[in-house]
Amino acid sequence: MRLICLPYAGGSASTYLPWATHLPADVELVCVQPPGRASRMGERPHSEMDDLVAELTAAFSGIADKPYALFGHSLGSRVAYAFAQQCERAGLPGPRLLIASGSRAPHFPGDKDCVYDLPEAQFIDKLRELNGTPEEVLNNAELIQFLIPLLRADFKIADVYQAEPCRLHCPIVVLAGTEDWEVTEAAAEGWRELSNGQCDIHWIPGGHFFVEHSRAVVLEKVNAAIAGITRLDRVA
């Protein structure tokens, strides 16, 4: 099985690279690197969900030969859901499992004002408040100027996208932070409306970026979820 991981707004594949040594030997890690960051820094970032999903769908054809699970954190969870929807519409193999981490259900509207179009000083203050961008980056005027277009593009998708609810033909596992004020209990529970299978919700100690700060716990839940799918395959 492949585990395809999608980053949060402003994030990159580097979040998931250390996972490779902590997954079962028969699980291949695929870390998605959207344009505008890290090795793809020179490319224009997507600011529309449809464009991002279209690129993912085109790239997926090269690795559609094995069953796969999707993992996303924050915006990455909603991208994973939109991608799974597109696979079903396009007749492509759907995921065996969707693990949605640190995100409201994608058909729920955001309950806060938009961030992506704030004036620059307020935008940087908001990044600092979210505690997902290192302070040394925020304080480096040249670097933050370089990153702002990417961050605004990602946050536009995060702020604006709201899915048409459609039940996926796979189970969903939801990971939510106990101190994540961005994701309410109701918004986490909303994922139950998006699967024809089972939906399990696990609360993990930490704030919005528990995927970074509580990596061991996250990996424990990920491995348990994948093991549950492979057990069902053996029984079948």
Protein Blocks (a to p, Z undefined) as FASTA:
>chain_A
ZZdddddehiafklmmmmmmmccfklccdddddehiajlmmpccdfbfklmmmmmmmmmm
mmmmbccddddehjlmmmmmmmmmmmmmnopacdfbdcdehiacfkbccfbdcfklgcfk
lmmmmmmmnopacfklmmmmklmmmmmmmmmmmmmmmmmpccdddddfbdcdddddfklm
kbcfklmmmmmmmcfbdcdddddeddfklmmmmmmmmmmmmmmmmmmmmmmmmmZZ
